[in-house]
């Protein structure tokens, strides 16, 4: 190998502090770096933080395709600076760095001063542009972690509490720990809900992230499966496995009759 030039971009794993929810994502990247350096392989790392087209069109609002005009959610206190770089600029600097000996065995940071803004500054800039004020809702790190950690657990606990005599069956997508695939859910979701699944579910149908993606590629001949397509596989499994509970069939006199002895299902 003449030179290691990973196309990871994004954050610098050696200087990024994240919660335990990243499933050791950045620590694994840092480990790869150490192995490359230990082998004496020439390298250049490019760190650009955020792609402009990924975040600015929605003003960093999950699920939106355009900036909001009434209210906005700000994570943290909104004062942490972020760097927003166009993908075309990242590509141009990366190609230039290949022939630039000054970047050899270095970390190259792309931080245009004019593109370094906090979330509060972004919102203020957008308010000036539209001539109005947005209702700002601040979500602390603790609140965000609680939301991520607690959604599935909350549903399970609520079902178990409200319908304590019923049997609860879940369909849980578990990631392949040897890969960083996030086909249906982020890898940390299953890890955080293992305890709640044990306490509040009577039956857990385990679905493997990697297997879902492989089925979509090999069986359905989909080159790049989307979230909707892989989620469709999950819904098909759920629908098929509960058919006899829901639908009249020649083998069942009425919905649920096949399981009439298990009247708690």
C-alpha positions as protocol buffer text, in pm:
chain_id: "A"
residue {
  index: 1
  type: UNK
  ca { x: 0 y: 0 z: 0 }
}
residue {
  index: 2
  type: UNK
  ca { x: 151 y: 331 z: -110 }
}
residue {
  index: 3
  type: UNK
  ca { x: -78 y: 554 z: 94 }
}
residue {
  index: 4
  type: UNK
  ca { x: -380 y: 518 z: 319 }
}
residue {
  index: 5
  type: UNK
  ca { x: -634 y: 785 z: 228 }
}
residue {
  index: 6
  type: UNK
  ca { x: -965 y: 682 z: 390 }
}
residue {
  index: 7
  type: UNK
  ca { x: -1281 y: 846 z: 263 }
}
residue {
  index: 8
  type: UNK
  ca { x: -1428 y: 871 z: 612 }
}
residue {
  index: 9
  type: UNK
  ca { x: -1421 y: 1251 z: 643 }
}
residue {
  index: 10
  type: UNK
  ca { x: -1662 y: 1362 z: 916 }
}
residue {
  index: 11
  type: UNK
  ca { x: -1526 y: 1398 z: 1268 }
}
residue {
  index: 12
  type: UNK
  ca { x: -1174 y: 1326 z: 1388 }
}
residue {
  index: 13
  type: UNK
  ca { x: -1208 y: 1003 z: 1590 }
}
residue {
  index: 14
  type: UNK
  ca { x: -902 y: 1097 z: 1795 }
}
residue {
  index: 15
  type: UNK
  ca { x: -1067 y: 1419 z: 1914 }
}
residue {
  index: 16
  type: UNK
  ca { x: -1434 y: 1327 z: 1921 }
}
residue {
  index: 17
  type: UNK
  ca { x: -1609 y: 1271 z: 2251 }
}
residue {
  index: 18
  type: UNK
  ca { x: -1943 y: 1095 z: 2224 }
}
residue {
  index: 19
  type: UNK
  ca { x: -2169 y: 898 z: 2453 }
}
residue {
  index: 20
  type: UNK
  ca { x: -2160 y: 521 z: 2485 }
}
residue {
  index: 21
  type: UNK
  ca { x: -2438 y: 504 z: 2224 }
}
residue {
  index: 22
  type: UNK
  ca { x: -2194 y: 512 z: 1934 }
}
residue {
  index: 23
  type: UNK
  ca { x: -2127 y: 139 z: 1985 }
}
residue {
  index: 24
  type: UNK
  ca { x: -1751 y: 210 z: 1990 }
}
residue {
  index: 25
  type: UNK
  ca { x: -1779 y: 351 z: 1638 }
}
residue {
  index: 26
  type: UNK
  ca { x: -1511 y: 618 z: 1681 }
}
residue {
  index: 27
  type: UNK
  ca { x: -1284 y: 405 z: 1897 }
}
residue {
  index: 28
  type: UNK
  ca { x: -1279 y: 142 z: 1621 }
}
residue {
  index: 29
  type: UNK
  ca { x: -1179 y: 408 z: 1369 }
}
residue {
  index: 30
  type: UNK
  ca { x: -903 y: 525 z: 1600 }
}
residue {
  index: 31
  type: UNK
  ca { x: -785 y: 166 z: 1638 }
}
residue {
  index: 32
  type: UNK
  ca { x: -757 y: 130 z: 1260 }
}
residue {
  index: 33
  type: UNK
  ca { x: -549 y: 447 z: 1250 }
}
residue {
  index: 34
  type: UNK
  ca { x: -309 y: 312 z: 1510 }
}
residue {
  index: 35
  type: UNK
  ca { x: -267 y: -13 z: 1316 }
}
residue {
  index: 36
  type: UNK
  ca { x: -193 y: 176 z: 993 }
}
residue {
  index: 37
  type: UNK
  ca { x: 60 y: 398 z: 1168 }
}
residue {
  index: 38
  type: UNK
  ca { x: 224 y: 103 z: 1345 }
}
residue {
  index: 39
  type: UNK
  ca { x: 283 y: -66 z: 1009 }
}
residue {
  index: 40
  type: UNK
  ca { x: 455 y: 245 z: 876 }
}
residue {
  index: 41
  type: UNK
  ca { x: 197 y: 295 z: 600 }
}
residue {
  index: 42
  type: UNK
  ca { x: 188 y: 654 z: 470 }
}
residue {
  index: 43
  type: UNK
  ca { x: -147 y: 818 z: 537 }
}
residue {
  index: 44
  type: UNK
  ca { x: -356 y: 1133 z: 517 }
}
residue {
  index: 45
  type: UNK
  ca { x: -679 y: 1180 z: 711 }
}
residue {
  index: 46
  type: UNK
  ca { x: -935 y: 1435 z: 595 }
}
residue {
  index: 47
  type: UNK
  ca { x: -1178 y: 1575 z: 852 }
}
residue {
  index: 48
  type: UNK
  ca { x: -1449 y: 1813 z: 739 }
}
residue {
  index: 49
  type: UNK
  ca { x: -1710 y: 1774 z: 1018 }
}
residue {
  index: 50
  type: UNK
  ca { x: -2049 y: 1820 z: 847 }
}
residue {
  index: 51
  type: UNK
  ca { x: -2161 y: 1801 z: 486 }
}
residue {
  index: 52
  type: UNK
  ca { x: -2364 y: 2110 z: 406 }
}
residue {
  index: 53
  type: UNK
  ca { x: -2630 y: 1931 z: 203 }
}
residue {
  index: 54
  type: UNK
  ca { x: -2694 y: 1681 z: 484 }
}
residue {
  index: 55
  type: UNK
  ca { x: -2782 y: 1933 z: 753 }
}
residue {
  index: 56
  type: UNK
  ca { x: -2850 y: 2284 z: 626 }
}
residue {
  index: 57
  type: UNK
  ca { x: -3152 y: 2212 z: 401 }
}
residue {
  index: 58
  type: UNK
  ca { x: -3351 y: 2109 z: 710 }
}
residue {
  index: 59
  type: UNK
  ca { x: -3170 y: 2337 z: 955 }
}
residue {
  index: 60
  type: UNK
  ca { x: -3055 y: 2021 z: 1135 }
}
residue {
  index: 61
  type: UNK
  ca { x: -3416 y: 1912 z: 1200 }
}
residue {
  index: 62
  type: UNK
  ca { x: -3465 y: 1534 z: 1180 }
}
residue {
  index: 63
  type: UNK
  ca { x: -3730 y: 1430 z: 929 }
}
residue {
  index: 64
  type: UNK
  ca { x: -3761 y: 1767 z: 754 }
}
residue {
  index: 65
  type: UNK
  ca { x: -3667 y: 1840 z: 393 }
}
residue {
  index: 66
  type: UNK
  ca { x: -3674 y: 2219 z: 424 }
}
residue {
  index: 67
  type: UNK
  ca { x: -3606 y: 2470 z: 705 }
}
residue {
  index: 68
  type: UNK
  ca { x: -3890 y: 2516 z: 956 }
}
residue {
  index: 69
  type: UNK
  ca { x: -4087 y: 2840 z: 972 }
}
residue {
  index: 70
  type: UNK
  ca { x: -4262 y: 2806 z: 1307 }
}
residue {
  index: 71
  type: UNK
  ca { x: -4052 y: 2617 z: 1560 }
}
residue {
  index: 72
  type: UNK
  ca { x: -3709 y: 2460 z: 1581 }
}
residue {
  index: 73
  type: UNK
  ca { x: -3542 y: 2200 z: 1804 }
}
residue {
  index: 74
  type: UNK
  ca { x: -3191 y: 2277 z: 1927 }
}
residue {
  index: 75
  type: UNK
  ca { x: -2980 y: 2004 z: 2083 }
}
residue {
  index: 76
  type: UNK
  ca { x: -2772 y: 2112 z: 2381 }
}
residue {
  index: 77
  type: UNK
  ca { x: -2740 y: 2484 z: 2452 }
}
residue {
  index: 78
  type: UNK
  ca { x: -2696 y: 2561 z: 2082 }
}
residue {
  index: 79
  type: UNK
  ca { x: -2363 y: 2737 z: 2131 }
}
residue {
  index: 80
  type: UNK
  ca { x: -2126 y: 2462 z: 2016 }
}
residue {
  index: 81
  type: UNK
  ca { x: -1967 y: 2551 z: 1684 }
}
residue {
  index: 82
  type: UNK
  ca { x: -2006 y: 2323 z: 1384 }
}
residue {
  index: 83
  type: UNK
  ca { x: -1825 y: 2331 z: 1050 }
}
residue {
  index: 84
  type: UNK
  ca { x: -2034 y: 2298 z: 734 }
}
residue {
  index: 85
  type: UNK
  ca { x: -1849 y: 2216 z: 411 }
}
residue {
  index: 86
  type: UNK
  ca { x: -1981 y: 2155 z: 60 }
}
residue {
  index: 87
  type: UNK
  ca { x: -1916 y: 1806 z: -73 }
}
residue {
  index: 88
  type: UNK
  ca { x: -1761 y: 1947 z: -391 }
}
residue {
  index: 89
  type: UNK
  ca { x: -1511 y: 2145 z: -183 }
}
residue {
  index: 90
  type: UNK
  ca { x: -1422 y: 1834 z: 19 }
}
residue {
  index: 91
  type: UNK
  ca { x: -1359 y: 1646 z: -306 }
}
residue {
  index: 92
  type: UNK
  ca { x: -1144 y: 1928 z: -446 }
}
residue {
  index: 93
  type: UNK
  ca { x: -927 y: 1955 z: -135 }
}
residue {
  index: 94
  type: UNK
  ca { x: -894 y: 1577 z: -111 }
}
residue {
  index: 95
  type: UNK
  ca { x: -770 y: 1545 z: -469 }
}
residue {
  index: 96
  type: UNK
  ca { x: -528 y: 1834 z: -415 }
}
residue {
  index: 97
  type: UNK
  ca { x: -394 y: 1672 z: -98 }
}
residue {
  index: 98
  type: UNK
  ca { x: -296 y: 1356 z: -285 }
}
residue {
  index: 99
  type: UNK
  ca { x: -7 y: 1536 z: -456 }
}
residue {
  index: 100
  type: UNK
  ca { x: 74 y: 1770 z: -166 }
}
residue {
  index: 101
  type: UNK
  ca { x: 363 y: 1633 z: 41 }
}
residue {
  index: 102
  type: UNK
  ca { x: 268 y: 1867 z: 328 }
}
residue {
  index: 103
  type: UNK
  ca { x: -33 y: 1645 z: 399 }
}
residue {
  index: 104
  type: UNK
  ca { x: 171 y: 1324 z: 425 }
}
residue {
  index: 105
  type: UNK
  ca { x: 117 y: 1153 z: 761 }
}
residue {
  index: 106
  type: UNK
  ca { x: -104 y: 1441 z: 872 }
}
residue {
  index: 107
  type: UNK
  ca { x: -466 y: 1509 z: 959 }
}
residue {
  index: 108
  type: UNK
  ca { x: -609 y: 1769 z: 721 }
}
residue {
  index: 109
  type: UNK
  ca { x: -893 y: 1976 z: 868 }
}
residue {
  index: 110
  type: UNK
  ca { x: -1134 y: 2166 z: 642 }
}
residue {
  index: 111
  type: UNK
  ca { x: -1269 y: 2456 z: 847 }
}
residue {
  index: 112
  type: UNK
  ca { x: -1378 y: 2758 z: 641 }
}
residue {
  index: 113
  type: UNK
  ca { x: -1420 y: 3044 z: 894 }
}
residue {
  index: 114
  type: UNK
  ca { x: -1739 y: 3166 z: 728 }
}
residue {
  index: 115
  type: UNK
  ca { x: -1893 y: 2819 z: 752 }
}
residue {
  index: 116
  type: UNK
  ca { x: -1823 y: 2770 z: 1122 }
}
residue {
  index: 117
  type: UNK
  ca { x: -2146 y: 2844 z: 1305 }
}
residue {
  index: 118
  type: UNK
  ca { x: -2335 y: 2741 z: 1616 }
}
residue {
  index: 119
  type: UNK
  ca { x: -2693 y: 2618 z: 1600 }
}
residue {
  index: 120
  type: UNK
  ca { x: -2814 y: 2940 z: 1760 }
}
residue {
  index: 121
  type: UNK
  ca { x: -2633 y: 3139 z: 1494 }
}
residue {
  index: 122
  type: UNK
  ca { x: -2786 y: 2926 z: 1218 }
}
residue {
  index: 123
  type: UNK
  ca { x: -3135 y: 2979 z: 1354 }
}
residue {
  index: 124
  type: UNK
  ca { x: -3079 y: 3352 z: 1396 }
}
residue {
  index: 125
  type: UNK
  ca { x: -2951 y: 3376 z: 1038 }
}
residue {
  index: 126
  type: UNK
  ca { x: -3259 y: 3190 z: 911 }
}
residue {
  index: 127
  type: UNK
  ca { x: -3491 y: 3413 z: 1117 }
}
residue {
  index: 128
  type: UNK
  ca { x: -3335 y: 3721 z: 960 }
}
residue {
  index: 129
  type: UNK
  ca { x: -3383 y: 3572 z: 615 }
}
residue {
  index: 130
  type: UNK
  ca { x: -3754 y: 3491 z: 660 }
}
residue {
  index: 131
  type: UNK
  ca { x: -3828 y: 3800 z: 868 }
}
residue {
  index: 132
  type: UNK
  ca { x: -3979 y: 3610 z: 1160 }
}
residue {
  index: 133
  type: UNK
  ca { x: -3905 y: 3440 z: 1488 }
}
residue {
  index: 134
  type: UNK
  ca { x: -3898 y: 3067 z: 1552 }
}
residue {
  index: 135
  type: UNK
  ca { x: -4007 y: 2902 z: 1874 }
}
residue {
  index: 136
  type: UNK
  ca { x: -3689 y: 2743 z: 2009 }
}
residue {
  index: 137
  type: UNK
  ca { x: -3700 y: 2418 z: 2206 }
}
residue {
  index: 138
  type: UNK
  ca { x: -3375 y: 2315 z: 2369 }
}
residue {
  index: 139
  type: UNK
  ca { x: -3308 y: 1943 z: 2423 }
}
residue {
  index: 140
  type: UNK
  ca { x: -3030 y: 1868 z: 2671 }
}
residue {
  index: 141
  type: UNK
  ca { x: -2794 y: 1575 z: 2627 }
}
residue {
  index: 142
  type: UNK
  ca { x: -2963 y: 1396 z: 2917 }
}
residue {
  index: 143
  type: UNK
  ca { x: -3307 y: 1446 z: 2762 }
}
residue {
  index: 144
  type: UNK
  ca { x: -3186 y: 1325 z: 2422 }
}
residue {
  index: 145
  type: UNK
  ca { x: -3026 y: 1012 z: 2565 }
}
residue {
  index: 146
  type: UNK
  ca { x: -3341 y: 944 z: 2763 }
}
residue {
  index: 147
  type: UNK
  ca { x: -3553 y: 974 z: 2450 }
}
residue {
  index: 148
  type: UNK
  ca { x: -3328 y: 739 z: 2253 }
}
residue {
  index: 149
  type: UNK
  ca { x: -3295 y: 491 z: 2534 }
}
residue {
  index: 150
  type: UNK
  ca { x: -3650 y: 503 z: 2656 }
}
residue {
  index: 151
  type: UNK
  ca { x: -3884 y: 482 z: 2357 }
}
residue {
  index: 152
  type: UNK
  ca { x: -3889 y: 108 z: 2306 }
}
residue {
  index: 153
  type: UNK
  ca { x: -3858 y: 44 z: 2678 }
}
residue {
  index: 154
  type: UNK
  ca { x: -4144 y: 282 z: 2747 }
}
residue {
  index: 155
  type: UNK
  ca { x: -4375 y: 102 z: 2504 }
}
residue {
  index: 156
  type: UNK
  ca { x: -4285 y: -238 z: 2647 }
}
residue {
  index: 157
  type: UNK
  ca { x: -4331 y: -124 z: 3005 }
}
residue {
  index: 158
  type: UNK
  ca { x: -4664 y: 42 z: 2922 }
}
residue {
  index: 159
  type: UNK
  ca { x: -4796 y: -271 z: 2751 }
}
residue {
  index: 160
  type: UNK
  ca { x: -4677 y: -489 z: 3035 }
}
residue {
  index: 161
  type: UNK
  ca { x: -4833 y: -262 z: 3293 }
}
residue {
  index: 162
  type: UNK
  ca { x: -5166 y: -205 z: 3118 }
}
residue {
  index: 163
  type: UNK
  ca { x: -5211 y: -558 z: 2987 }
}
residue {
  index: 164
  type: UNK
  ca { x: -5033 y: -757 z: 3255 }
}
residue {
  index: 165
  type: UNK
  ca { x: -5224 y: -1079 z: 3178 }
}
residue {
  index: 166
  type: UNK
  ca { x: -5146 y: -1070 z: 2807 }
}
residue {
  index: 167
  type: UNK
  ca { x: -4848 y: -1224 z: 2634 }
}
residue {
  index: 168
  type: UNK
  ca { x: -4619 y: -974 z: 2464 }
}
residue {
  index: 169
  type: UNK
  ca { x: -4425 y: -1077 z: 2155 }
}
residue {
  index: 170
  type: UNK
  ca { x: -4173 y: -840 z: 2000 }
}
residue {
  index: 171
  type: UNK
  ca { x: -3984 y: -836 z: 1672 }
}
residue {
  index: 172
  type: UNK
  ca { x: -3641 y: -695 z: 1747 }
}
residue {
  index: 173
  type: UNK
  ca { x: -3377 y: -615 z: 1489 }
}
residue {
  index: 174
  type: UNK
  ca { x: -3032 y: -701 z: 1621 }
}
residue {
  index: 175
  type: UNK
  ca { x: -2717 y: -572 z: 1448 }
}
residue {
  index: 176
  type: UNK
  ca { x: -2420 y: -782 z: 1345 }
}
residue {
  index: 177
  type: UNK
  ca { x: -2159 y: -676 z: 1599 }
}
residue {
  index: 178
  type: UNK
  ca { x: -1880 y: -749 z: 1351 }
}
residue {
  index: 179
  type: UNK
  ca { x: -2003 y: -484 z: 1111 }
}
residue {
  index: 180
  type: UNK
  ca { x: -2120 y: -123 z: 1127 }
}
residue {
  index: 181
  type: UNK
  ca { x: -2434 y: -178 z: 924 }
}
residue {
  index: 182
  type: UNK
  ca { x: -2743 y: 12 z: 1032 }
}
residue {
  index: 183
  type: UNK
  ca { x: -2997 y: -132 z: 788 }
}
residue {
  index: 184
  type: UNK
  ca { x: -3306 y: -88 z: 999 }
}
residue {
  index: 185
  type: UNK
  ca { x: -3204 y: 50 z: 1336 }
}
residue {
  index: 186
  type: UNK
  ca { x: -2893 y: 197 z: 1482 }
}
residue {
  index: 187
  type: UNK
  ca { x: -2671 y: -69 z: 1639 }
}
residue {
  index: 188
  type: UNK
  ca { x: -2706 y: 65 z: 1990 }
}
residue {
  index: 189
  type: UNK
  ca { x: -3086 y: 31 z: 2003 }
}
residue {
  index: 190
  type: UNK
  ca { x: -3089 y: -343 z: 2058 }
}
residue {
  index: 191
  type: UNK
  ca { x: -2811 y: -323 z: 2317 }
}
residue {
  index: 192
  type: UNK
  ca { x: -2998 y: -68 z: 2523 }
}
residue {
  index: 193
  type: UNK
  ca { x: -3325 y: -262 z: 2519 }
}
residue {
  index: 194
  type: UNK
  ca { x: -3191 y: -608 z: 2605 }
}
residue {
  index: 195
  type: UNK
  ca { x: -3278 y: -569 z: 2972 }
}
residue {
  index: 196
  type: UNK
  ca { x: -3628 y: -441 z: 2899 }
}
residue {
  index: 197
  type: UNK
  ca { x: -3689 y: -721 z: 2649 }
}
residue {
  index: 198
  type: UNK
  ca { x: -3593 y: -971 z: 2916 }
}
residue {
  index: 199
  type: UNK
  ca { x: -3818 y: -815 z: 3178 }
}
residue {
  index: 200
  type: UNK
  ca { x: -4123 y: -716 z: 2974 }
}
residue {
  index: 201
  type: UNK
  ca { x: -4146 y: -946 z: 2670 }
}
residue {
  index: 202
  type: UNK
  ca { x: -4268 y: -1306 z: 2677 }
}
residue {
  index: 203
  type: UNK
  ca { x: -4134 y: -1385 z: 2330 }
}
residue {
  index: 204
  type: UNK
  ca { x: -3870 y: -1208 z: 2123 }
}
residue {
  index: 205
  type: UNK
  ca { x: -3837 y: -1279 z: 1751 }
}
residue {
  index: 206
  type: UNK
  ca { x: -3479 y: -1186 z: 1662 }
}
residue {
  index: 207
  type: UNK
  ca { x: -3410 y: -1042 z: 1316 }
}
residue {
  index: 208
  type: UNK
  ca { x: -3054 y: -982 z: 1200 }
}
residue {
  index: 209
  type: UNK
  ca { x: -2968 y: -651 z: 1035 }
}
residue {
  index: 210
  type: UNK
  ca { x: -2708 y: -798 z: 803 }
}
residue {
  index: 211
  type: UNK
  ca { x: -2933 y: -1087 z: 702 }
}
residue {
  index: 212
  type: UNK
  ca { x: -3211 y: -846 z: 606 }
}
residue {
  index: 213
  type: UNK
  ca { x: -2975 y: -654 z: 383 }
}
residue {
  index: 214
  type: UNK
  ca { x: -2839 y: -975 z: 229 }
}
residue {
  index: 215
  type: UNK
  ca { x: -3190 y: -1104 z: 154 }
}
residue {
  index: 216
  type: UNK
  ca { x: -3280 y: -776 z: -14 }
}
residue {
  index: 217
  type: UNK
  ca { x: -2966 y: -792 z: -230 }
}
residue {
  index: 218
  type: UNK
  ca { x: -2953 y: -1163 z: -313 }
}
residue {
  index: 219
  type: UNK
  ca { x: -3321 y: -1259 z: -319 }
}
residue {
  index: 220
  type: UNK
  ca { x: -3495 y: -939 z: -421 }
}
residue {
  index: 221
  type: UNK
  ca { x: -3206 y: -826 z: -643 }
}
residue {
  index: 222
  type: UNK
  ca { x: -3199 y: -478 z: -495 }
}
residue {
  index: 223
  type: UNK
  ca { x: -2852 y: -333 z: -537 }
}
residue {
  index: 224
  type: UNK
  ca { x: -2885 y: -73 z: -263 }
}
residue {
  index: 225
  type: UNK
  ca { x: -3174 y: -154 z: -28 }
}
residue {
  index: 226
  type: UNK
  ca { x: -3352 y: 144 z: 124 }
}
residue {
  index: 227
  type: UNK
  ca { x: -3488 y: 165 z: 476 }
}
residue {
  index: 228
  type: UNK
  ca { x: -3840 y: 126 z: 338 }
}
residue {
  index: 229
  type: UNK
  ca { x: -3748 y: -195 z: 154 }
}
residue {
  index: 230
  type: UNK
  ca { x: -3574 y: -357 z: 450 }
}
residue {
  index: 231
  type: UNK
  ca { x: -3852 y: -248 z: 685 }
}
residue {
  index: 232
  type: UNK
  ca { x: -4095 y: -408 z: 441 }
}
residue {
  index: 233
  type: UNK
  ca { x: -3919 y: -741 z: 498 }
}
residue {
  index: 234
  type: UNK
  ca { x: -3969 y: -703 z: 871 }
}
residue {
  index: 235
  type: UNK
  ca { x: -4337 y: -619 z: 831 }
}
residue {
  index: 236
  type: UNK
  ca { x: -4382 y: -922 z: 604 }
}
residue {
  index: 237
  type: UNK
  ca { x: -4236 y: -1150 z: 870 }
}
residue {
  index: 238
  type: UNK
  ca { x: -4456 y: -995 z: 1135 }
}
residue {
  index: 239
  type: UNK
  ca { x: -4766 y: -1021 z: 920 }
}
residue {
  index: 240
  type: UNK
  ca { x: -4702 y: -1381 z: 814 }
}
residue {
  index: 241
  type: UNK
  ca { x: -4623 y: -1505 z: 1164 }
}
residue {
  index: 242
  type: UNK
  ca { x: -4941 y: -1357 z: 1310 }
}
residue {
  index: 243
  type: UNK
  ca { x: -5177 y: -1449 z: 1025 }
}
residue {
  index: 244
  type: UNK
  ca { x: -5352 y: -1731 z: 1211 }
}
residue {
  index: 245
  type: UNK
  ca { x: -5426 y: -1495 z: 1498 }
}
residue {
  index: 246
  type: UNK
  ca { x: -5585 y: -1233 z: 1278 }
}
residue {
  index: 247
  type: UNK
  ca { x: -5737 y: -1393 z: 968 }
}
residue {
  index: 248
  type: UNK
  ca { x: -5992 y: -1669 z: 912 }
}
residue {
  index: 249
  type: UNK
  ca { x: -5837 y: -1967 z: 730 }
}
residue {
  index: 250
  type: UNK
  ca { x: -5965 y: -2312 z: 623 }
}
residue {
  index: 251
  type: UNK
  ca { x: -5769 y: -2454 z: 915 }
}
residue {
  index: 252
  type: UNK
  ca { x: -5916 y: -2218 z: 1171 }
}
residue {
  index: 253
  type: UNK
  ca { x: -6288 y: -2171 z: 1223 }
}
residue {
  index: 254
  type: UNK
  ca { x: -6242 y: -1812 z: 1338 }
}
residue {
  index: 255
  type: UNK
  ca { x: -5964 y: -1563 z: 1396 }
}
residue {
  index: 256
  type: UNK
  ca { x: -5751 y: -1688 z: 1681 }
}
residue {
  index: 257
  type: UNK
  ca { x: -5919 y: -2028 z: 1705 }
}
residue {
  index: 258
  type: UNK
  ca { x: -5593 y: -2208 z: 1630 }
}
residue {
  index: 259
  type: UNK
  ca { x: -5463 y: -2052 z: 1950 }
}
residue {
  index: 260
  type: UNK
  ca { x: -5786 y: -2074 z: 2147 }
}
residue {
  index: 261
  type: UNK
  ca { x: -5619 y: -2265 z: 2427 }
}
residue {
  index: 262
  type: UNK
  ca { x: -5378 y: -1978 z: 2476 }
}
residue {
  index: 263
  type: UNK
  ca { x: -5642 y: -1716 z: 2547 }
}
residue {
  index: 264
  type: UNK
  ca { x: -5388 y: -1467 z: 2675 }
}
residue {
  index: 265
  type: UNK
  ca { x: -5215 y: -1428 z: 2337 }
}
